[in-house]
Amino acid sequence: MFISAINMYPSDQPNVLLDGEIILNHCLIIKDIQLIQGNYRLFLNFPQNETGRTTYPLNKYFYNDLLSKIIEYYKQLKPDN
């Protein structure tokens, strides 16, 4: 599986660095994904409704790969680069 596109933008919400969507394999879009600045690390927040998360990775290797690519995307967006 590969990331076809990352369409994320800076957020005004506290601790939310990016907000947007990703497209996987030109076949699947995940909207309302966020890159969050936690107390000790960055992490991804996936879409959820009142009963819990509706979309989330089942594999830690996929999650870590996705997280690293979104962090790299974020670093490229920062104005000091």
PANULO-916610 format. One line per 10 residues: number of its first residue (from 1); their letters; for each residue x, y, z of N, C-alpha, C, O. Coordinates in nm, 4 decimals, decimal comma. Layout:
NUM = a = X/Y/Z/X/Y/Z/X/Y/Z/X/Y/Z ~ ...
! end
This chain:
1 = mfisainmyp = 0,0847/-0,1167/0,0000/0,0000/0,0000/0,0000/0,0896/0,1234/0,0000/0,1912/0,1277/0,0693 ~ 0,0511/0,2226/-0,0777/0,1280/0,3457/-0,0803/0,0355/0,4660/-0,0708/-0,0838/0,4581/-0,1002 ~ 0,0929/0,5750/-0,0297/0,0173/0,6993/-0,0175/0,0225/0,7710/-0,1513/0,1297/0,8114/-0,1964 ~ -0,0927/0,7870/-0,2149/-0,1010/0,8555/-0,3435/-0,0953/1,0059/-0,3256/-0,0346/1,0762/-0,4064 ~ -0,1584/1,0560/-0,2195/-0,1625/1,2003/-0,1971/-0,1848/1,2303/-0,0502/-0,2539/1,1573/0,0208 ~ -0,1243/1,3397/-0,0067/-0,1483/1,3943/0,1266/-0,2002/1,5354/0,1058/-0,1286/1,6214/0,0545 ~ -0,3227/1,5592/0,1446/-0,3848/1,6909/0,1326/-0,4182/1,7394/0,2732/-0,5320/1,7296/0,3191 ~ -0,3162/1,7919/0,3400/-0,3334/1,8363/0,4781/-0,2846/1,9794/0,4909/-0,1937/2,0225/0,4200 ~ -0,3464/2,0518/0,5821/-0,3188/2,1936/0,5976/-0,3030/2,2295/0,7452/-0,3591/2,1621/0,8316 ~ -0,2273/2,3348/0,7744/-0,2127/2,3783/0,9140/-0,3482/2,4057/0,9782/-0,4409/2,4538/0,9130
11 = sdqpnvlldg = -0,3579/2,3744/1,1060/-0,4826/2,3894/1,1801/-0,4694/2,4983/1,2850/-0,3600/2,5260/1,3342 ~ -0,5823/2,5598/1,3189/-0,5872/2,6592/1,4263/-0,6223/2,5956/1,5610/-0,6203/2,6638/1,6635 ~ -0,6542/2,4668/1,5619/-0,6917/2,3987/1,6854/-0,5681/2,3766/1,7723/-0,4596/2,3509/1,7200 ~ -0,5832/2,3860/1,9026/-0,4694/2,3612/1,9919/-0,4128/2,2203/1,9719/-0,4879/2,1232/1,9627 ~ -0,2814/2,2107/1,9655/-0,2068/2,0850/1,9513/-0,2267/2,0129/1,8181/-0,1644/1,9090/1,7960 ~ -0,3111/2,0642/1,7289/-0,3298/2,0023/1,5972/-0,2398/2,0762/1,4991/-0,2591/2,1947/1,4721 ~ -0,1408/2,0041/1,4460/-0,0470/2,0653/1,3525/-0,1023/2,0671/1,2108/-0,0902/2,1672/1,1401 ~ -0,1633/1,9557/1,1692/-0,2212/1,9443/1,0359/-0,3569/1,8782/1,0445/-0,3836/1,7977/1,1338 ~ -0,4426/1,9139/0,9492/-0,5765/1,8575/0,9399/-0,6055/1,8373/0,7918/-0,5754/1,9252/0,7110 ~ -0,6631/1,7241/0,7545/-0,6934/1,7046/0,6134/-0,7260/1,5614/0,5791/-0,7956/1,4920/0,6532
21 = eiilnhclii = -0,6736/1,5175/0,4628/-0,7065/1,3854/0,4122/-0,5853/1,3224/0,3450/-0,4914/1,3910/0,3045 ~ -0,5901/1,1905/0,3343/-0,4873/1,1173/0,2605/-0,5573/1,0245/0,1623/-0,6702/0,9811/0,1855 ~ -0,4894/0,9947/0,0530/-0,5410/0,9013/-0,0468/-0,4424/0,7858/-0,0564/-0,3220/0,8066/-0,0711 ~ -0,4941/0,6652/-0,0480/-0,4128/0,5442/-0,0533/-0,4379/0,4696/-0,1838/-0,5525/0,4470/-0,2225 ~ -0,3295/0,4318/-0,2511/-0,3344/0,3502/-0,3735/-0,4274/0,4070/-0,4810/-0,4796/0,3308/-0,5624 ~ -0,4488/0,5351/-0,4833/-0,5417/0,5987/-0,5779/-0,6821/0,5385/-0,5678/-0,7614/0,5508/-0,6611 ~ -0,7134/0,4733/-0,4546/-0,8401/0,4006/-0,4432/-0,9208/0,4329/-0,3179/-1,0424/0,4138/-0,3159 ~ -0,8542/0,4816/-0,2135/-0,9219/0,5005/-0,0859/-0,8830/0,6352/-0,0276/-0,7649/0,6690/-0,0197 ~ -0,9837/0,7121/0,0131/-0,9571/0,8417/0,0764/-0,9969/0,8332/0,2237/-1,1023/0,7800/0,2586 ~ -0,9109/0,8862/0,3078/-0,9410/0,8961/0,4510/-0,9440/1,0442/0,4830/-0,8413/1,1119/0,4764
31 = kdiqliqgny = -1,0612/1,0946/0,5175/-1,0790/1,2363/0,5500/-1,0736/1,2557/0,7004/-1,0851/1,1605/0,7777 ~ -1,0561/1,3792/0,7398/-1,0568/1,4185/0,8817/-0,9471/1,3498/0,9625/-0,9695/1,3096/1,0766 ~ -0,8292/1,3366/0,9036/-0,7141/1,2831/0,9751/-0,6330/1,4020/1,0259/-0,6250/1,5044/0,9581 ~ -0,5735/1,3900/1,1428/-0,4992/1,5006/1,2032/-0,3622/1,4541/1,2509/-0,3453/1,3415/1,2977 ~ -0,2647/1,5440/1,2377/-0,1338/1,5240/1,2991/-0,1349/1,6047/1,4283/-0,1516/1,7266/1,4258 ~ -0,1172/1,5367/1,5408/-0,1315/1,5967/1,6729/0,0050/1,6056/1,7417/0,0858/1,5132/1,7330 ~ 0,0298/1,7178/1,8099/0,1482/1,7328/1,8940/0,1092/1,6897/2,0341/0,0411/1,7636/2,1053 ~ 0,1521/1,5699/2,0745/0,1250/1,5196/2,2088/0,2284/1,5709/2,3074/0,3166/1,6487/2,2709 ~ 0,2178/1,5282/2,4301/0,3132/1,5698/2,5335/0,4544/1,5211/2,5049/0,5514/1,5904/2,5355 ~ 0,4669/1,4016/2,4460/0,5983/1,3424/2,4260/0,6325/1,3119/2,2803/0,7486/1,2875/2,2474
41 = rlflnfpqne = 0,5321/1,3133/2,1934/0,5584/1,2771/2,0543/0,4440/1,3247/1,9654/0,3399/1,3698/2,0133 ~ 0,4662/1,3133/1,8356/0,3609/1,3397/1,7384/0,2829/1,2105/1,7150/0,3397/1,1015/1,7212 ~ 0,1531/1,2227/1,6882/0,0736/1,1050/1,6560/-0,0402/1,1438/1,5631/-0,0701/1,2620/1,5462 ~ -0,1033/1,0439/1,5032/-0,2150/1,0658/1,4117/-0,3466/1,0406/1,4835/-0,3598/0,9461/1,5614 ~ -0,4422/1,1258/1,4561/-0,5784/1,1098/1,5064/-0,6660/1,0783/1,3858/-0,6694/1,1554/1,2899 ~ -0,7370/0,9656/1,3897/-0,8188/0,9211/1,2785/-0,9648/0,9594/1,2999/-1,0050/0,9894/1,4123 ~ -1,0453/0,9587/1,1923/-1,1866/0,9978/1,2029/-1,2607/0,9153/1,3073/-1,2335/0,7969/1,3271 ~ -1,3552/0,9818/1,3735/-1,4349/0,9135/1,4742/-1,5745/0,9740/1,4804/-1,5972/1,0869/1,4368 ~ -1,6671/0,8965/1,5354/-1,8007/0,9468/1,5628/-1,8287/0,9259/1,7109/-1,7359/0,8998/1,7875 ~ -1,9519/0,9364/1,7521/-1,9831/0,9280/1,8946/-1,9551/0,7903/1,9548/-1,9437/0,7788/2,0768
51 = tgrttyplnk = -1,9439/0,6869/1,8738/-1,9170/0,5528/1,9260/-1,7694/0,5135/1,9195/-1,7320/0,4071/1,9687 ~ -1,6852/0,5977/1,8596/-1,5421/0,5673/1,8535/-1,4841/0,5925/1,7161/-1,5497/0,6500/1,6292 ~ -1,3601/0,5487/1,6971/-1,2920/0,5690/1,5693/-1,3599/0,4873/1,4600/-1,3965/0,3716/1,4808 ~ -1,3758/0,5484/1,3447/-1,4381/0,4803/1,2312/-1,3338/0,4244/1,1348/-1,3627/0,3321/1,0587 ~ -1,2142/0,4793/1,1378/-1,1052/0,4366/1,0508/-0,9772/0,4371/1,1317/-0,9487/0,5328/1,2037 ~ -0,8997/0,3298/1,1200/-0,7719/0,3242/1,1911/-0,6885/0,2102/1,1338/-0,7432/0,1126/1,0825 ~ -0,5565/0,2224/1,1424/-0,4698/0,1157/1,0917/-0,4707/-0,0050/1,1861/-0,4807/0,0095/1,3080 ~ -0,4602/-0,1222/1,1278/-0,4572/-0,2455/1,2064/-0,3158/-0,2964/1,2280/-0,2949/-0,3947/1,2990 ~ -0,2196/-0,2304/1,1673/-0,0820/-0,2773/1,1700/0,0091/-0,1639/1,2136/0,0047/-0,0556/1,1552 ~ 0,0919/-0,1867/1,3153/0,1780/-0,0799/1,3669/0,2825/-0,0366/1,2653/0,3248/0,0790/1,2667
61 = yfyndllski = 0,3253/-0,1265/1,1770/0,4247/-0,0897/1,0758/0,3642/0,0063/0,9737/0,4284/0,1027/0,9319 ~ 0,2400/-0,0211/0,9343/0,1712/0,0701/0,8430/0,1505/0,2056/0,9104/0,1747/0,3096/0,8490 ~ 0,1062/0,2051/1,0357/0,0856/0,3297/1,1093/0,2154/0,4104/1,1164/0,2153/0,5305/1,0891 ~ 0,3252/0,3457/1,1527/0,4530/0,4161/1,1645/0,5002/0,4717/1,0308/0,5563/0,5812/1,0258 ~ 0,4780/0,3977/0,9227/0,5138/0,4455/0,7892/0,4289/0,5667/0,7522/0,4805/0,6666/0,7020 ~ 0,3009/0,5576/0,7768/0,2102/0,6685/0,7492/0,2468/0,7911/0,8327/0,2512/0,9025/0,7805 ~ 0,2726/0,7714/0,9599/0,3108/0,8806/1,0486/0,4388/0,9478/0,9995/0,4457/1,0706/0,9946 ~ 0,5391/0,8700/0,9634/0,6661/0,9300/0,9199/0,6494/1,0097/0,7908/0,7129/1,1138/0,7736 ~ 0,5648/0,9620/0,7004/0,5428/1,0355/0,5751/0,4664/1,1653/0,5997/0,4945/1,2663/0,5352 ~ 0,3721/1,1641/0,6901/0,2966/1,2855/0,7211/0,3845/1,3848/0,7978/0,3721/1,5057/0,7783
71 = ieyykqlkpd = 0,4720/1,3358/0,8837/0,5662/1,4249/0,9529/0,6604/1,4896/0,8521/0,6895/1,6088/0,8625 ~ 0,7081/1,4131/0,7553/0,7946/1,4700/0,6511/0,7191/1,5760/0,5704/0,7749/1,6806/0,5374 ~ 0,5942/1,5490/0,5392/0,5088/1,6455/0,4698/0,4966/1,7732/0,5527/0,5070/1,8837/0,4995 ~ 0,4746/1,7574/0,6825/0,4631/1,8724/0,7735/0,5909/1,9541/0,7747/0,5854/2,0770/0,7703 ~ 0,7056/1,8884/0,7806/0,8339/1,9588/0,7824/0,8540/2,0403/0,6553/0,9130/2,1482/0,6599 ~ 0,8059/1,9903/0,5426/0,8174/2,0628/0,4166/0,7263/2,1842/0,4113/0,7556/2,2809/0,3411 ~ 0,6153/2,1798/0,4855/0,5209/2,2922/0,4889/0,5667/2,4060/0,5775/0,5294/2,5213/0,5561 ~ 0,6489/2,3731/0,6785/0,6905/2,4746/0,7741/0,7697/2,5847/0,7033/0,8541/2,5564/0,6184 ~ 0,7420/2,7100/0,7387/0,8074/2,8226/0,6684/0,9573/2,8344/0,6907/1,0251/2,9005/0,6120 ~ 1,0114/2,7725/0,7956/1,1549/2,7859/0,8229/1,2388/2,6872/0,7428/1,3601/2,6810/0,7624
81 = n = 1,1774/2,6091/0,6523/1,2539/2,5151/0,5675/1,2867/2,5772/0,4348/1,3503/2,5135/0,3509
! end
